[in-house]
């Protein structure tokens, strides 16, 4: 899904970073504009308003899902451990 959408599923992360510079409404508008393009990531890189506030590496960081996984790995590990315990009981 990440590759197919060019990072669109992480649009909120980009909006959050842009909101510091543009305000929430303008950041939302910029992200919505990029989301209407065929490739979200490319649209962000090509948008002068976005690029005025986020460098290429910053856009890449915002679109990196590893920064948004939170405790997902821990939850998966716990679920697998519980399943294995149940299976052996």
N, CA, C and O of each residue as an XYZ file, in Angstrom:
356
protein
N       0.813     -1.203      0.000
C       0.000      0.000      0.000
C       0.852      1.261      0.000
O       0.501      2.257     -0.633
N       1.968      1.214      0.709
C       2.824      2.397      0.755
C       3.387      2.727     -0.614
O       3.369      3.884     -1.036
N       3.883      1.721     -1.306
C       4.451      1.958     -2.632
C       3.380      2.322     -3.643
O       3.585      3.202     -4.479
N       2.262      1.665     -3.573
C       1.193      1.898     -4.547
C       0.643      3.312     -4.467
O       0.215      3.869     -5.478
N       0.649      3.900     -3.271
C       0.089      5.242     -3.098
C       1.158      6.320     -3.015
O       0.836      7.500     -2.874
N       2.418      5.934     -3.101
C       3.488      6.921     -2.978
C       3.529      7.555     -1.603
O       4.007      8.680     -1.450
N       3.034      6.846     -0.602
C       3.068      7.347      0.764
C       1.796      8.031      1.222
O       1.763      8.600      2.313
N       0.756      7.988      0.418
C      -0.489      8.688      0.745
C      -1.036      8.313      2.116
O      -1.645      9.147      2.786
N      -0.828      7.077      2.541
C      -1.347      6.664      3.843
C      -0.682      7.425      4.989
O      -1.161      7.384      6.122
N       0.408      8.110      4.701
C       1.094      8.907      5.720
C       0.859     10.404      5.527
O       1.654     11.226      5.985
N      -0.213     10.749      4.861
C      -0.526     12.158      4.596
C      -0.627     12.967      5.879
O      -0.201     14.122      5.917
N      -1.178     12.383      6.919
C      -1.330     13.106      8.184
C       0.031     13.479      8.770
O       0.173     14.535      9.385
N       1.021     12.624      8.582
C       2.363     12.924      9.076
C       2.943     14.135      8.361
O       3.598     14.972      8.983
N       2.707     14.232      7.067
C       3.187     15.383      6.300
C       2.445     16.634      6.747
O       3.057     17.684      6.947
N       1.140     16.527      6.904
C       0.343     17.677      7.335
C       0.798     18.171      8.705
O       0.854     19.378      8.942
N       1.119     17.259      9.594
C       1.578     17.648     10.928
C       2.881     18.434     10.852
O       3.057     19.418     11.570
N       3.779     18.010      9.998
C       5.046     18.736      9.848
C       4.838     20.098      9.205
O       5.463     21.081      9.603
N       3.968     20.154      8.219
C       3.708     21.426      7.542
C       2.937     22.399      8.426
O       3.093     23.613      8.292
N       2.116     21.887      9.317
C       1.278     22.741     10.158
C       2.102     23.700     11.003
O       1.642     24.799     11.312
N       3.292     23.308     11.374
C       4.147     24.193     12.175
C       4.474     25.473     11.420
O       4.565     26.543     12.022
N       4.650     25.372     10.123
C       5.026     26.534      9.313
C       3.826     27.227      8.673
O       3.798     28.453      8.567
N       2.843     26.451      8.250
C       1.738     27.001      7.465
C       0.456     27.216      8.252
O      -0.423     27.960      7.816
N       0.343     26.584      9.383
C      -0.937     26.528     10.074
C      -1.681     25.286      9.607
O      -1.425     24.755      8.527
N      -2.598     24.842     10.438
C      -3.262     23.567     10.175
C      -4.086     23.568      8.892
O      -4.029     22.613      8.116
N      -4.835     24.608      8.669
C      -5.712     24.659      7.497
C      -4.914     24.677      6.196
O      -5.216     23.927      5.267
N      -3.902     25.529      6.133
C      -3.079     25.619      4.919
C      -2.297     24.326      4.694
O      -2.119     23.899      3.553
N      -1.833     23.705      5.771
C      -1.118     22.430      5.645
C      -2.056     21.360      5.091
O      -1.673     20.574      4.225
N      -3.270     21.340      5.592
C      -4.258     20.375      5.094
C      -4.519     20.605      3.612
O      -4.604     19.650      2.841
N      -4.648     21.860      3.213
C      -4.891     22.179      1.798
C      -3.740     21.706      0.916
O      -3.960     21.144     -0.157
N      -2.508     21.939      1.377
C      -1.333     21.533      0.596
C      -1.277     20.015      0.447
O      -0.967     19.502     -0.628
N      -1.575     19.305      1.519
C      -1.557     17.843      1.480
C      -2.698     17.322      0.604
O      -2.516     16.369     -0.154
N      -3.862     17.942      0.706
C      -5.000     17.523     -0.126
C      -4.694     17.736     -1.602
O      -5.056     16.914     -2.445
N      -4.034     18.833     -1.907
C      -3.643     19.120     -3.296
C      -2.701     18.028     -3.815
O      -2.864     17.538     -4.932
N      -1.731     17.659     -3.006
C      -0.783     16.607     -3.399
C      -1.481     15.252     -3.508
O      -1.137     14.434     -4.362
N      -2.453     15.024     -2.646
C      -3.155     13.736     -2.634
C      -3.983     13.519     -3.896
O      -4.277     12.380     -4.257
N      -4.352     14.588     -4.555
C      -5.143     14.460     -5.789
C      -4.279     14.120     -7.003
O      -4.806     13.859     -8.084
N      -2.982     14.122     -6.832
C      -2.070     13.821     -7.935
C      -1.823     12.314     -8.012
O      -2.056     11.595     -7.041
N      -1.354     11.839     -9.163
C      -1.144     10.386     -9.318
C      -0.202      9.777     -8.282
O      -0.442      8.669     -7.803
N       0.861     10.487     -7.937
C       1.806      9.966     -6.948
C       2.019     11.018     -5.868
O       2.587     12.080     -6.119
N       1.561     10.710     -4.678
C       1.607     11.643     -3.553
C       3.021     12.140     -3.282
O       3.250     13.345     -3.176
N       3.956     11.224     -3.173
C       5.350     11.587     -2.867
C       5.905     12.556     -3.919
O       6.497     13.577     -3.569
N       5.717     12.242     -5.186
C       6.220     13.113     -6.254
C       5.546     14.478     -6.217
O       6.188     15.502     -6.450
N       4.259     14.485     -5.924
C       3.527     15.750     -5.853
C       4.053     16.623     -4.722
O       4.157     17.839     -4.881
N       4.383     16.026     -3.593
C       4.950     16.798     -2.483
C       6.287     17.412     -2.876
O       6.553     18.579     -2.590
N       7.116     16.623     -3.526
C       8.430     17.117     -3.944
C       8.318     18.232     -4.978
O       9.179     19.110     -5.038
N       7.272     18.205     -5.784
C       7.103     19.196     -6.853
C       6.355     20.447     -6.403
O       6.345     21.442     -7.127
N       5.737     20.422     -5.242
C       4.922     21.547     -4.778
C       5.807     22.627     -4.149
O       6.462     22.369     -3.139
N       5.836     23.836     -4.732
C       6.700     24.898     -4.202
C       6.361     25.290     -2.764
O       7.256     25.610     -1.982
N       5.078     25.267     -2.414
C       4.693     25.631     -1.045
C       5.218     24.606     -0.045
O       5.720     24.968      1.020
N       5.101     23.343     -0.387
C       5.617     22.282      0.485
C       7.130     22.394      0.579
O       7.694     22.339      1.671
N       7.785     22.549     -0.562
C       9.254     22.593     -0.595
C       9.825     23.827      0.089
O      10.986     23.823      0.499
N       9.031     24.876      0.215
C       9.501     26.065      0.933
C       9.675     25.773      2.422
O      10.389     26.492      3.121
N       9.023     24.722      2.900
C       9.050     24.427      4.334
C       9.610     23.057      4.683
O      10.005     22.815      5.824
N       9.645     22.158      3.702
C      10.184     20.817      3.946
C      11.199     20.463      2.863
O      10.913     20.568      1.671
N      12.369     20.049      3.286
C      13.391     19.600      2.339
C      13.042     18.192      1.850
O      12.138     17.546      2.381
N      13.765     17.730      0.840
C      13.546     16.357      0.366
C      13.726     15.341      1.496
O      12.892     14.448      1.651
N      14.801     15.457      2.292
C      14.948     14.493      3.396
C      13.809     14.585      4.417
O      13.387     13.564      4.961
N      13.312     15.783      4.678
C      12.211     15.929      5.635
C      10.920     15.297      5.107
O      10.165     14.692      5.868
N      10.674     15.436      3.816
C       9.513     14.772      3.214
C       9.689     13.262      3.332
O       8.755     12.542      3.685
N      10.901     12.790      3.031
C      11.185     11.363      3.153
C      10.975     10.850      4.569
O      10.435      9.760      4.761
N      11.399     11.631      5.566
C      11.209     11.235      6.963
C       9.727     11.173      7.314
O       9.285     10.251      7.999
N       8.962     12.157      6.843
C       7.522     12.171      7.126
C       6.827     10.972      6.493
O       5.839     10.469      7.028
N       7.338     10.519      5.363
C       6.730      9.391      4.653
C       7.331      8.042      5.040
O       6.995      7.016      4.448
N       8.212      8.044      6.029
C       8.816      6.796      6.500
C       7.888      6.149      7.530
O       7.708      6.695      8.619
N       7.309      5.019      7.213
C       6.344      4.405      8.136
C       6.957      3.964      9.459
O       6.236      3.803     10.443
N       8.253      3.767      9.504
C       8.886      3.319     10.741
C       8.723      4.333     11.859
O       8.693      3.968     13.034
N       8.618      5.598     11.502
C       8.422      6.631     12.509
C       7.009      6.675     13.058
O       6.747      7.363     14.045
N       6.099      5.950     12.430
C       4.688      6.011     12.825
C       4.152      4.671     13.308
O       2.949      4.530     13.531
N       5.014      3.704     13.471
C       4.552      2.388     13.903
C       4.319      2.312     15.406
O       3.581      1.450     15.883
N       4.947      3.209     16.145
C       4.734      3.232     17.587
C       5.038      1.894     18.226
O       6.124      1.341     18.053
N       4.082      1.384     18.958
C       4.246      0.129     19.696
C       3.737     -1.080     18.928
O       3.510     -2.135     19.521
N       3.557     -0.947     17.640
C       2.988     -2.045     16.844
C       3.789     -3.333     17.004
O       3.205     -4.407     17.153
N       5.099     -3.242     16.977
C       5.937     -4.435     17.121
C       5.726     -5.126     18.455
O       5.663     -6.353     18.527
N       5.617     -4.336     19.507
C       5.373     -4.884     20.840
C       4.021     -5.594     20.894
O       3.908     -6.679     21.463
N       2.997     -4.977     20.300
C       1.667     -5.595     20.287
C       1.674     -6.913     19.521
O       1.046     -7.884     19.943
N       2.374     -6.946     18.414
C       2.467     -8.182     17.628
C       3.181     -9.259     18.431
O       2.735    -10.405     18.476
N       4.290     -8.891     19.063
C       5.031     -9.864     19.872
C       4.164    -10.432     20.993
O       4.183    -11.637     21.246
N       3.405     -9.565     21.662
C       2.529    -10.024     22.748
C       1.433    -10.947     22.221
O       1.132    -11.975     22.828
N       0.846    -10.577     21.096
C      -0.219    -11.401     20.517
C       0.313    -12.773     20.119
O      -0.338    -13.790     20.356
N       1.493    -12.798     19.517
C       2.092    -14.081     19.127
C       2.434    -14.926     20.346
O       2.229    -16.140     20.333
N       2.947    -14.305     21.389
C       3.277    -15.044     22.607
C       2.012    -15.626     23.235
O       2.008    -16.772     23.685
N       0.945    -14.836     23.264
C      -0.321    -15.325     23.826
C      -0.862    -16.482     22.998
O      -1.356    -17.466     23.550
N      -0.772    -16.368     21.689
C      -1.239    -17.432     20.798
C      -0.446    -18.714     21.030
O      -1.015    -19.804     21.109
N       0.853    -18.572     21.138
C       1.704    -19.750     21.339
C       1.416    -20.417     22.684
O       1.407    -21.644     22.787
N       1.181    -19.601     23.708
C       0.858    -20.150     25.031
C      -0.463    -20.907     24.975
O      -0.597    -21.987     25.550
N      -1.428    -20.332     24.282
C      -2.744    -20.955     24.153
C      -2.652    -22.255     23.358
O      -3.330    -23.235     23.666
N      -1.813    -22.247     22.343
C      -1.656    -23.410     21.481
C      -1.010    -24.584     22.223
O      -1.335    -25.739     21.951
N      -0.109    -24.299     23.144
C       0.585    -25.358     23.886
C      -0.197    -25.803     25.118
O       0.159    -26.807     25.735
N      -1.233    -25.095     25.482
C      -2.025    -25.458     26.679
C      -3.029    -26.534     26.400
O      -3.763    -26.942     27.300
